[in-house]
Amino acid sequence: MPERHNTGGQKSFHYSKEDLERIRTTDTASTKEFKAALAEWRTRRAEERIEEEKFAKRRRTMILLLIFLFLALIFLFALRAVGN
């Protein structure tokens, strides 16, 4: 049974299974270039994502460190106030 693809208008296209298989498996020059560019982009994006995660982890660590230092200062001032 042919697959039906609507284009959003009044027309619809019917593909046979043989046509769909041919479309999916045939690699033209532009398809090969696209797949190579897509693989390169995915690799680059994965590397960028790793760098972003490293930066985010460092930022979270610094924020936690600053919060800890701030709380330690408040605690020390509270101890001095109670001691006087």
N, C-alpha and C positions, 0 to 999 in steps of 0.2 A: 504494500500500500504506500503510495507516495506521501512524503511529508509536505505539509502545507505551511507556507510562511506568509504571513500578512505583512504588508508594507505600511499599514496605517491608513491606507486609502481604500478604494473600492477594489483594487486589483489584488489577487493572491497568486503566488507562484507555487507550483507543485514540482518537487524533486523526486526522482526515483531513487531507490537505494543505491543503484550503481552510480548515479550522478553524485550523490552525497559522498560515497566512498572515494570517488575520483577527486572530488573537491577537497576532501580532508587529507588525502595522501599525496597529492601532486604538489611538488615543491618547485616553484618557478624561481627565477633569479631574484625577483623582488621579495619573495617569501623567505628565501634563504638569508638575504640581507636583513630583513626585518627580524628574523629569529636571532641572528647574530647580534644585532643592535639591542634587542630585548634582553638577551642573556648578559650582555655587557652592562646594560642599565641596571639589571637586577643585582649583579655583582657589586657595582658601584654603590647602589642604594643600600645593600647589606653592609658594606664597609662603613658608609656614612652613619647607618643606624647604630653600629657598634660604637663608633666614636661618640655619637650623641648619648648613648647609654652610659659610657664612661664619664662623660662630662656631667650628666645628671647625678650619677653616683657620687662624684667628687663634691658637687654642689650640696647634695643632701648631707654628706658627711660634715662639710664646713658649717652648714646651718645648725646641725645638731651640736657641734663643738661650740659654736657661739652661744647657743641656748644654755648649754651646760656651764660655760664660763660666766654668763650673766647670772644664772641661778646661784653659782658659787659665790659671786660677789655680793649678791643680796643676802645670802646666808652669813657671810663674814661680817657685813655691816650690821645685821640683826644681832649677831653674837656680841659685837662691840657695844651696841646700844644697850643690851641687857646687862653687860658687865659693868657699865658705868653707872 
